[in-house]
C-alpha cells in the first residue's frame, strides 16, 4: 500500500500561504496527495474564494505541479463563531472562535490536528 502524503495547514486570511507551501513541496519533489485546512469560518470563505473563485488558483496549481491534490469542502476543520462545543476522545466537533490568538485556542488547534491525523 502506497503511503499518502498529507499536508495539514493552519490558514488564516492569507490563502497564498497554502499555495506557496504546496508549490515549495513540489519543488522539493514532495507534493502532497491531499490537503486539510484548519481555519476560522472567515478563513475558509477566504480560501475558497481565492482558490476556487474566478481565477481558479487551485486548478492552476495542480496543473503546475502535474498532480491532482485531494482538497475540498470536506477537508476543512473549522474554528467557528459564537457557539459552544466540546472535544473528547469519542467526538470531534468544531471549536467556535473568530481568531486563533489565545493559548487555550492554540491547544485546541493542536487537538483538532491530532483528530485529522486519526481520521486520515
Rosetta blueprint (number, residue, H / E / L):
1 X L
2 X L
3 X L
4 X L
5 X L
6 X E
7 X E
8 X E
9 X E
10 X E
11 X L
12 X L
13 X L
14 X L
15 X L
16 X H
17 X H
18 X H
19 X H
20 X H
21 X H
22 X H
23 X H
24 X H
25 X H
26 X H
27 X H
28 X L
29 X L
30 X L
31 X L
32 X L
33 X L
34 X E
35 X E
36 X E
37 X E
38 X E
39 X E
40 X E
41 X H
42 X H
43 X H
44 X H
45 X H
46 X H
47 X H
48 X H
49 X H
50 X H
51 X H
52 X H
53 X L
54 X L
55 X L
56 X L
57 X H
58 X H
59 X H
60 X H
61 X H
62 X H
63 X H
64 X H
65 X H
66 X L
67 X L
68 X L
69 X L
70 X E
71 X L
72 X L
73 X H
74 X H
75 X H
76 X E
77 X E
78 X E
79 X E
80 X L
81 X L
82 X L
83 X L
84 X L
85 X L
86 X L
87 X L
88 X L
89 X L
90 X L
91 X L
92 X L
93 X L
94 X L
95 X E
96 X L
97 X L
98 X L
99 X L
100 X L
101 X L
102 X L
103 X H
104 X H
105 X H
106 X H
107 X H
108 X H
109 X H
110 X H
111 X H
112 X H
113 X H
114 X H
115 X H
116 X H
117 X H
118 X H
119 X H
120 X L
